Amino acid sequence: MAKMAVIGKGEGILVFKAAGVDAFPAEDERSAREILRAIAKDYPVIFLFEELAEKLSDFLKRFNESPYPAILAIPSGGASGYGMEELKKASEKALGVDILFNNKQV
């Protein structure tokens, strides 16, 4: 099983930790950026809570040019829809089709 990490705010990361995912608390975009820089080479899959991912969208573009790490924005409390939209884009990129929403708007 690949090493996975999650970066997020509050107690939401504890669910991931309980599932064996390494959890890194980040209360703001600055700390999330620093954590990403530090762990990017060690984790092929990194989950990032959507409120942080949305604020770091320009920074995250640099990771799109290589296959790893795969950084996935995930919906969290107070979801804006950004995480679901990013998951949709990632699935379309990987598979060539929209398997999550069947072309319905999120």
C-alpha positions, 0 to 999 in steps of 0.5 A: 500500500502506498504511503498517504498523507492528509493535510487539513484543519481541525479534527477532520484529519483524525479520521484519516489518521485512524485509517492509517494515513499520516496526518499533518495539521495546518491551520492556514494556507502558509503552513499547508504550503510549508508542509507540502514542500516538506513531504512531497517527495515522501508521499505519492498520495496527499489529500488536502482539505478543500479550503486549503487547496482552493487557496493554494490552487496556483501553488498546486499547479507545479505538482501537475507536471509530474505523476507524483505526488498526486494531490487530491483536494477533498471536501471538508466541513463547510464544503464550497464544492471546490474539492468535488470539482477537483476530484471530477477533473482528476478522474476525467484526466486519469480515465478520460471520462466522467465516472463520478457525476455523469456530466452533471454540474457539481 
